Amino acid sequence: MAGSVLLPKPCLMRLPHYYRRLMKAIHEGQSIISSEELGEEAGVPAAQARKDLSYLGEFGRPGVGYDVYELAAHLEKVLGLNEPKKAILIGVGNLGRALASYPGFARYRLQITAAFDVDPSKIGQRIGSIPVLPLEELETFVRQRAVRMAILAVPAPQAQSIADRLSAAGIRLIWNFAPVSLRVPEGVKVFNEDLAARLATLSF
Ligand code: NAD
């Protein structure tokens, strides 16, 4: 179901914000939510929130609002949040360690099954339940466990060669934190994460 609805990218980027607001509403026992409240979470006016959600189908009643549970369940389907996703992490430095320790990914059914590094002092360690394995085991692990997603947190000069190996092993989605533009074969998607670039737009 994930990805089966065609959405404009800005709208897609706002859906997790709506979902996060819905989770807060559920936590607080709220059963109906307004487009104002949803829009506020995503930083857009209520009309934009209503437009975004109209892409998903007929939800909400004018003058009443959205059923929190119904909308949350639908967003979970659209965003694929109810499907478990296995990922591996490459690079267990400051950033990699923080990502591997973050409990919030579980809410999105993302499970980091193993981490890989070249530093002998890190290999054999565990970050919580995640084992740190030698890079030589990368391809075998990906193939045997049918992992399709990788989180890349290695220094920039190493990122391309790792991306090549990941693509050849069968990884189809790379969540790339290294500040480098990766070249990947057709069928592999790269999602770049760059906090510094975001900061630059924020400063502007
Ligand atoms: P770090 O130096 O603390 O850690 C890098 C880790 O990668 C080390 O454990 C090192 O042993 C390992 N490594 C090096 N070469 C490797 C290889 N070929 N295969 C596997 N592991 C290898 O660096 P960091 O601060 O954790 O940053 C990691 C990357 O993330 C860098 O590229 C950095 O620029 C980037 N970064 C991005 C953001 C962002 O917002 N996107 C934020 C912080 C850092």
Residues whose N, C-alpha, C, O or C-beta is under 5 A from the ligand:
A	BS01	NAD	I90 G91 V92 G93 N94 L95 G96 F116 D117 V118 D119 L135 A153 V154 P155 A156 Q158 F177 A178 P179 E193 D194 L195 A196
